[in-house]
């Protein structure tokens, strides 16, 4: 799966799951503010990531994720690691 495909898939499920406009999702935008995430929403986000990409997410993985680019980079790293395993 290419990085571009991963990003497209992420944006697709974020717009569907969190009902945000696709145009508000930009690499530099703040993930939490744009998606209006609370603690329960983070659980939903984890479930969606795990089901779409097939790896387990630890809550502490989100401590350094601020922007959508941070989120993309995290998922891309995890998908790449899974494919190498």
C-alpha positions as semicolon CSV with decimal commas, in nm:
position;residue;x (nm);y (nm);z (nm)
1;X;0,000;0,000;0,000
2;X;0,148;0,335;-0,100
3;X;0,167;0,634;0,132
4;X;-0,080;0,818;-0,090
5;X;-0,328;0,528;-0,065
6;X;-0,291;0,523;0,313
7;X;-0,357;0,897;0,338
8;X;-0,661;0,873;0,108
9;X;-0,800;0,584;0,314
10;X;-0,742;0,776;0,639
11;X;-0,913;1,089;0,506
12;X;-1,206;0,884;0,379
13;X;-1,278;0,714;0,710
14;X;-1,221;1,036;0,907
15;X;-1,477;1,226;0,701
16;X;-1,726;0,939;0,733
17;X;-1,669;0,853;1,099
18;X;-1,631;1,205;1,238
19;X;-1,856;1,388;0,990
20;X;-1,608;1,661;0,898
21;X;-1,564;1,833;0,566
22;X;-1,283;1,680;0,361
23;X;-1,143;2,028;0,300
24;X;-1,082;2,082;0,672
25;X;-0,842;1,786;0,679
26;X;-0,502;1,923;0,585
27;X;-0,159;1,795;0,686
28;X;-0,090;2,093;0,914
29;X;-0,437;2,106;1,077
30;X;-0,474;2,007;1,441
31;X;-0,622;1,655;1,458
32;X;-0,801;1,696;1,792
33;X;-0,952;2,037;1,714
34;X;-1,053;1,959;1,356
35;X;-1,224;1,634;1,450
36;X;-1,351;1,776;1,783
37;X;-1,218;1,468;1,964
38;X;-1,299;1,382;2,322
39;X;-1,177;1,075;2,507
40;X;-1,454;0,852;2,368
41;X;-1,381;0,974;2,016
42;X;-1,019;0,864;2,055
43;X;-1,147;0,513;2,126
44;X;-1,353;0,529;1,806
45;X;-1,047;0,650;1,618
46;X;-0,838;0,361;1,751
47;X;-1,104;0,108;1,651
48;X;-1,131;0,253;1,300
49;X;-0,752;0,253;1,253
50;X;-0,718;-0,104;1,381
51;X;-0,999;-0,234;1,160
52;X;-0,877;-0,051;0,848
53;X;-0,505;-0,123;0,880
54;X;-0,483;-0,439;1,089
55;X;-0,250;-0,333;1,370
56;X;-0,306;-0,264;1,739
57;X;-0,288;0,094;1,862
58;X;-0,171;0,177;2,214
59;X;-0,317;0,488;2,381
60;X;0,031;0,624;2,443
61;X;0,092;0,622;2,067
62;X;-0,130;0,930;2,044
63;X;0,068;1,141;2,292
64;X;0,290;1,287;2,018
65;X;0,025;1,318;1,747
66;X;-0,087;1,678;1,703
67;X;-0,142;1,734;1,332
68;X;-0,292;1,520;1,060
69;X;0,060;1,483;0,919
70;X;0,172;1,335;1,254
71;X;-0,121;1,093;1,230
72;X;-0,043;1,002;0,868
73;X;0,323;0,944;0,955
74;X;0,228;0,723;1,250
75;X;-0,007;0,505;1,044
76;X;0,239;0,484;0,753
77;X;0,520;0,373;0,991
78;X;0,298;0,109;1,148
79;X;0,172;-0,022;0,811
80;X;0,528;-0,037;0,677
81;X;0,646;-0,224;0,989
82;X;0,356;-0,469;0,958
83;X;0,434;-0,533;0,591
84;X;0,802;-0,600;0,672
85;X;0,720;-0,845;0,950
